[in-house]
Amino acid sequence: MKNNKKRIPLQRYWTTRYLYTLAVGLLVVAVISAIWIRHQTFETRINIMNFMAQEISNRFVNDEPVRPEEDVRKFLEERGQFSNMESNPYIYIVNTEGVILSSNRPQSPYEQRINPSVLNNDQQVQKLTTDEAGSLYLVKQPIQVGSVLFGWVVVMETEDNLYRVNQEYQQLLMIIAVLALLGWAAIYFLSKRLSRPIKDVAKAARQVQEGNYNIELPSEAREEEVYELVHSFKEMSQQLQKLEGLRSELLAGVTHELKTPITSVSGLLQAVKDDVVSGEEAKEFLDISLKETTKMKKMVEDLLAFNSFVANAVPMTFETHSVHKLVKETIHQWEMTQDDQRPDISISLPEQELQVRVDSVRFQQIMTNLLNNANQAMEATGQIHITVKAGPELIHIDVQDTGTGIPEAEQTFIFERFYRGEGKKYKVGGLGLGLPFSKMIAQAMDGDLELLSSSESGTTFRFSLPKET
């Protein structure tokens, strides 16, 4: 079913989402900051009112009292105007009974008297409610000389004025706006920087898809993940280019391997048919034709068996067997099929009998292929050493020869289908399916086949199988 969901460019996708996240984050910061500013403003203004009341009280009781000719109301008006508050608070001078003696504002919530219960309350800061002014906050300081109380300095302000914040909110809004702009710019350029190499890799992938492996990707990325992405893609494209070349070469090789015996058989049989040869020579031509036919049949059988195994069409019968017995039987059967110049084979087996659950026929097929490869790798007589050893969970069977080894440039491809190295291509026939087929069988038995080491002094393959407990 076709997916009709609209695709979004990577840069726009992440920029939009980062911007949403930034907006939500800044909104939360703005709300918390506004609440904090409102609270701090309230606390600061309450402290200013308290300081103002204390300062006025001190003027009446310290060594420099207000002169008799000085108008008290004017003095209070000046104090209210220089209180460093946006509003002009109410300032009262009251006696011990709460009667208002003087005020800085003629129109105020209390014109004549403040309730004595408010003055006698132990709380220095109190919240009151009046019909005229609504909610008020009151701060009082005593006018006292020694232990004699003469009255009170009372400073009051409405709740709305105490919490009113204008300039601070404007500054906060500007800060949030600047942060949002800087955040958006940073997100935009970072997303652009991160999306550029991904776009380049996507473009290169389309080139590879079209069969063009000559790609150009920048390699100066400082980000580790981006560098690894670009570097890995370059290596992958180079590997694919090599494999594409190998595939063409291997297909030509397979075609040649199948065409050669057909051409030989056709020419030999035509010679016999046309009576170009007769007698013993004709019989020899027929023998050669049969051998070529057998060789071609073997290659076709290998190809069919490999394709059947790939399609999971080959059944396998798993039974518990002794590794010692399987190895010995396989070597004996292989030696019986060799000529007089067979190599010397030595075996190292552990003292404890080891058990594996495998298909014995497939086991012998893998071992036979490894022995054939080892024999072909040696120019004349040589030695093959087989070592069986047990690991914690796997049993390892190492097949080591004293041959010429596999060139380092070819070691990466020996398990590729139809691959044949330069050393085998012209000396040994076949389709190059032996090692890939053996590895596939080993993995089907929950094991593996790998090249352990190879040098000019010899090669070692490791055939691993799970241990049967």
C-alpha positions in Angstrom: 0.0 0.0 0.0 1.4 3.3 -1.1 2.3 5.8 1.7 0.9 9.2 0.7 2.2 11.0 3.8 3.9 14.2 2.7 7.6 14.3 3.2 9.2 17.3 4.9 12.8 18.5 4.2 15.1 17.7 7.1 16.1 21.3 7.8 12.5 22.6 7.9 11.4 19.5 9.9 13.9 20.0 12.7 13.9 23.8 12.6 10.2 23.8 13.1 10.3 21.4 16.0 13.2 23.1 17.6 11.4 26.4 17.3 8.2 24.9 18.9 10.4 23.6 21.7 12.1 26.9 22.1 8.8 28.8 22.1 7.4 26.6 24.8 10.5 26.8 26.9 10.7 30.6 26.6 7.0 30.9 27.4 7.5 28.8 30.6 10.5 31.0 31.5 8.5 34.2 30.8 5.6 33.1 33.0 7.9 32.0 35.8 10.0 35.2 35.5 6.8 37.4 35.5 5.6 35.7 38.7 9.0 36.1 40.3 9.2 39.8 39.2 5.7 40.5 40.5 6.6 38.9 43.9 9.9 40.6 44.2 8.4 44.0 43.3 5.8 43.5 46.0 8.4 42.6 48.6 10.6 45.5 47.6 7.8 48.0 47.8 6.7 46.7 51.2 10.3 47.1 52.4 10.4 50.7 51.0 7.2 51.4 52.9 8.6 50.0 56.1 11.8 52.0 55.6 9.8 55.1 54.9 7.8 54.7 58.1 10.9 54.0 60.1 12.6 57.1 58.7 9.6 59.4 59.4 9.4 58.0 63.0 13.0 58.7 63.6 12.6 62.3 62.4 10.1 62.9 65.2 12.1 61.3 68.0 15.8 61.8 67.2 18.0 64.8 67.9 16.8 66.6 64.8 13.0 66.7 65.0 10.7 68.5 62.6 10.8 72.2 63.4 7.5 73.6 64.8 7.2 76.0 61.9 7.6 73.3 59.3 4.3 72.1 58.0 4.0 68.4 58.7 1.7 67.7 55.8 4.3 69.2 53.4 6.9 67.0 55.0 4.8 63.9 54.5 4.0 64.9 50.9 7.7 65.2 50.1 8.4 61.8 51.7 5.6 60.2 49.6 6.9 61.7 46.4 10.5 60.5 47.0 9.6 57.0 48.0 11.0 55.5 44.8 7.6 53.9 44.1 5.5 54.4 41.0 2.5 55.5 43.1 2.2 57.9 46.1 1.4 55.9 49.2 -0.8 57.1 52.0 1.2 58.3 55.0 -0.5 59.0 58.3 0.6 60.4 61.7 -1.8 59.0 64.3 -1.9 59.2 68.1 -2.2 56.1 70.4 -6.0 56.1 69.9 -5.7 56.0 66.2 -6.9 59.5 65.6 -5.2 60.9 62.4 -3.2 64.0 63.2 -1.7 64.5 59.7 -1.7 63.0 56.3 0.2 63.5 53.0 -3.0 63.2 50.9 -6.2 65.0 51.7 -8.4 62.3 50.0 -7.6 59.0 51.6 -9.4 55.8 52.8 -9.1 57.0 56.4 -10.0 60.7 57.0 -10.2 60.8 60.8 -9.3 57.6 62.6 -7.6 54.3 62.2 -9.0 51.4 64.2 -6.8 50.9 67.3 -7.0 47.1 66.9 -5.0 47.5 63.7 -2.3 49.6 65.5 -2.2 47.2 68.5 -1.8 44.1 66.2 1.6 42.5 66.5 2.0 42.1 62.7 4.0 44.9 61.2 2.6 44.3 57.8 -1.2 43.9 57.5 -3.7 43.5 54.7 -6.9 45.6 55.1 -10.1 45.9 53.0 -12.0 49.2 52.6 -15.1 50.1 50.5 -13.4 53.1 49.0 -9.9 51.7 48.1 -10.4 48.0 48.1 -7.5 45.9 49.4 -4.7 47.8 51.2 -1.4 46.8 52.8 -0.5 48.7 55.9 3.0 49.1 57.5 3.3 50.9 60.9 6.2 52.1 63.0 5.8 53.5 66.5 6.8 57.1 67.5 8.3 56.2 70.8 10.8 57.8 73.2 12.2 55.3 75.7 9.1 53.5 76.9 6.7 56.3 76.2 4.5 55.8 73.0 3.4 59.0 71.5 1.7 57.6 68.3 2.3 55.8 65.1 3.6 56.4 61.6 1.3 54.4 59.2 2.1 53.9 55.5 -0.6 52.3 53.3 -0.8 51.4 49.6 -3.4 49.6 47.5 -2.7 46.0 46.5 -3.0 46.9 42.8 -0.3 49.6 43.1 2.1 47.3 45.0 1.8 44.6 42.4 1.8 46.9 39.4 4.8 46.2 37.1 5.2 47.9 33.7 8.8 48.7 32.9 10.1 45.3 34.2 7.6 43.4 32.0 8.7 45.4 29.0 12.3 44.6 29.7 11.4 40.9 30.2 9.5 40.9 26.9 12.5 42.4 25.1 14.8 39.8 26.6 12.5 37.0 25.6 12.2 38.4 22.1 16.0 38.6 21.7 16.5 35.1 23.1 13.8 33.8 20.7 15.5 35.4 17.7 19.0 34.2 18.7 17.6 30.7 19.4 15.9 30.6 16.1 19.0 31.8 14.2 21.2 29.2 16.1 18.7 26.4 15.3 18.4 27.4 11.7 22.1 27.4 11.0 22.8 24.3 13.0 20.0 22.4 11.2 21.3 23.6 7.9 24.8 22.5 8.8 23.6 19.1 9.9 21.3 18.6 7.0 23.8 19.5 4.3 26.0 16.3 4.6 22.8 14.2 4.8 21.5 15.8 1.6 24.9 15.1 -0.1 24.8 11.5 1.0 21.2 11.1 -0.2 22.2 12.6 -3.6 25.2 10.2 -3.7 22.9 7.3 -2.9 20.8 8.1 -5.9 23.9 8.2 -8.1 24.9 4.8 -6.8 21.4 3.5 -7.4 21.8 4.6 -11.1 25.1 2.8 -11.3 27.4 5.8 -11.0 30.0 5.1 -8.3 32.1 8.1 -9.0 30.7 10.2 -6.1 32.1 13.2 -4.4 31.4 13.8 -0.7 33.0 16.4 1.6 35.3 14.9 4.2 36.0 17.9 6.3 33.1 17.4 8.7 34.1 18.0 12.4 31.2 16.2 13.9 32.1 12.6 14.6 28.8 11.1 13.6 28.6 13.0 10.3 32.2 12.2 9.5 31.5 8.5 10.1 28.4 8.6 7.9 30.2 10.2 5.0 33.3 8.0 5.4 31.3 4.8 5.7 29.2 5.7 2.6 32.4 6.4 0.6 33.8 3.0 1.6 30.5 1.3 0.8 30.4 2.9 -2.7 34.0 1.9 -3.3 33.2 -1.6 -2.2 30.1 -1.8 -4.4 32.1 -0.6 -7.3 34.6 -3.3 -6.7 31.9 -5.9 -6.4 30.2 -4.6 -9.5 33.4 -5.1 -11.4 33.9 -8.5 -9.8 30.3 -9.5 -10.8 30.9 -8.7 -14.4 34.3 -10.5 -14.3 32.8 -13.5 -12.5 29.9 -13.8 -14.8 32.3 -13.8 -17.7 34.3 -16.5 -15.9 31.3 -18.7 -15.2 30.2 -18.3 -18.8 33.7 -19.3 -19.9 33.8 -22.3 -17.5 30.5 -23.7 -19.0 31.3 -22.8 -22.6 34.7 -24.4 -22.7 33.7 -28.0 -22.1 30.7 -27.6 -24.4 33.0 -26.3 -27.2 35.4 -29.1 -26.6 32.8 -31.8 -26.5 31.1 -30.4 -29.6 34.4 -30.4 -31.5 35.5 -33.8 -30.4 32.1 -35.4 -31.3 32.0 -33.7 -34.7 35.5 -35.1 -35.4 34.3 -38.6 -34.6 31.1 -38.1 -36.6 32.9 -36.9 -39.7 35.3 -39.8 -39.5 38.2 -37.4 -39.0 39.5 -39.9 -36.4 38.9 -43.6 -36.1 39.8 -46.6 -34.1 41.7 -46.0 -30.8 41.9 -42.3 -31.5 38.2 -42.0 -31.9 37.8 -43.9 -28.6 40.2 -41.5 -26.9 38.1 -38.6 -28.2 35.0 -40.1 -26.7 36.7 -40.6 -23.4 37.8 -37.0 -23.3 34.2 -35.9 -24.2 32.9 -38.0 -21.3 35.3 -36.4 -18.9 34.4 -32.9 -20.1 30.7 -33.8 -19.8 31.2 -35.0 -16.3 33.0 -31.8 -15.4 30.2 -29.7 -16.9 27.6 -31.8 -15.1 29.4 -31.3 -11.8 29.4 -27.5 -12.3 25.7 -27.5 -13.1 25.0 -29.7 -10.1 26.9 -27.3 -7.9 25.0 -24.3 -9.3 21.7 -26.1 -8.8 22.6 -27.2 -5.3 23.7 -23.7 -4.3 20.5 -22.1 -5.7 18.3 -24.8 -3.9 20.1 -24.1 -0.6 19.6 -20.3 -1.0 15.9 -20.9 -1.5 15.8 -23.1 1.6 14.7 -26.1 -0.6 17.2 -28.5 0.7 16.2 -30.5 3.8 18.7 -31.2 6.6 18.7 -34.0 9.0 20.2 -33.2 12.4 21.6 -36.0 14.5 24.1 -36.1 17.4 27.5 -37.3 16.3 31.0 -37.6 17.6 33.3 -35.0 16.2 36.3 -37.4 16.4 34.5 -40.0 14.4 33.2 -37.5 11.8 36.6 -36.0 11.2 38.3 -39.3 10.9 35.7 -40.7 8.5 35.8 -37.6 6.3 39.6 -37.7 6.0 39.6 -41.4 5.2 37.0 -41.0 2.5 38.8 -38.0 1.0 42.2 -39.9 1.0 40.6 -42.8 -0.9 39.7 -40.5 -3.8 43.1 -38.9 -4.1 46.1 -40.1 -6.3 49.5 -41.2 -5.1 50.7 -37.6 -4.5 48.2 -36.9 -1.8 49.5 -34.6 1.0 50.4 -35.7 4.5 47.5 -35.2 6.9 47.9 -35.0 10.7 45.1 -34.7 13.3 45.1 -33.2 16.8 42.0 -34.3 18.8 41.1 -33.5 22.4 41.1 -36.4 24.9 37.5 -35.8 25.8 35.0 -37.0 23.3 33.0 -34.1 21.8 29.5 -34.3 20.5 27.7 -32.1 17.9 24.3 -32.1 16.5 24.7 -31.7 12.7 23.8 -33.2 9.3 26.7 -35.6 8.8 26.5 -35.4 5.0 26.7 -31.6 5.0 29.5 -31.8 7.6 31.6 -34.0 5.3 30.7 -31.7 2.4 32.3 -28.7 4.2 35.4 -30.7 5.3 35.9 -32.2 1.8 35.8 -28.8 0.2 38.3 -27.4 2.8 40.6 -30.4 2.1 40.3 -29.9 -1.7 41.2 -26.2 -1.4 44.2 -27.0 0.9 45.4 -29.6 -1.6 45.1 -27.2 -4.5 47.0 -24.5 -2.7 50.1 -26.6 -2.5 52.4 -26.7 -5.5 53.7 -30.2 -4.9 53.5 -32.4 -1.8 52.7 -30.6 1.4 51.1 -31.0 4.8 47.6 -30.5 6.1 47.0 -30.3 9.8 43.6 -30.5 11.3 43.1 -29.4 14.9 39.9 -29.9 16.9 39.4 -27.9 20.1 36.5 -27.0 22.3 35.6 -23.5 23.4 33.0 -22.5 26.0 30.1 -22.8 23.6 31.6 -23.8 20.2 33.8 -26.6 18.8 36.4 -25.3 16.4 37.9 -27.4 13.6 41.0 -25.7 12.1 42.2 -26.8 8.7 45.8 -25.6 8.1 47.9 -26.2 5.0 51.4 -25.3 4.0 50.4 -23.8 0.6 51.2 -20.5 -1.0 48.4 -18.6 0.8 45.7 -16.3 -0.4 46.8 -12.8 -1.5 45.6 -10.1 1.0 43.7 -8.3 -1.7 41.6 -11.4 -2.4 40.9 -12.4 1.2 37.9 -10.0 1.5 36.1 -11.7 -1.5 36.8 -15.5 -1.0 33.2 -16.0 0.4 31.6 -14.1 -2.4 29.6 -16.2 -4.9 31.4 -17.1 -8.1 34.6 -15.5 -7.0 37.8 -17.2 -8.0 41.2 -15.8 -7.2 43.9 -15.1 -9.8 45.8 -18.2 -8.7 42.9 -20.5 -9.3 41.2 -18.9 -12.3 43.5 -20.5 -14.9 44.8 -23.6 -13.1 41.6 -24.9 -11.4 38.2 -25.3 -12.9 34.9 -24.5 -11.1 32.4 -21.8 -10.5 33.7 -20.4 -7.3 30.9 -21.7 -5.2 32.8 -24.0 -2.9 33.6 -21.6 0.0 30.3 -19.6 -0.2 28.3 -22.8 -0.2 30.3 -24.3 2.7 29.8 -21.1 4.7 26.1 -21.1 4.0 25.8 -24.8 5.2 27.8 -24.1 8.3 25.5 -21.2 9.2 22.5 -23.3 8.6 23.8 -25.7 11.3 24.2 -22.7 13.7 27.9 -22.6 13.1 30.2 -20.6 10.8 33.2 -20.9 8.5 35.9 -18.2 8.5 39.4 -17.5 7.2 41.5 -17.5 10.3 44.8 -16.5 8.8 46.7 -16.7 5.5 50.3 -15.9 4.5 53.0 -17.2 2.1 53.6 -20.1 4.5 50.0 -21.4 4.5 46.4 -20.8 5.2 44.1 -21.7 8.1 40.3 -22.0 7.9 38.1 -22.4 11.0 34.9 -24.4 10.9 32.9 -23.8 14.1 29.8 -25.7 15.4 27.8 -25.4 18.6 28.7 -27.8 21.3 26.1 -30.5 22.2 25.7 -30.9 25.9 
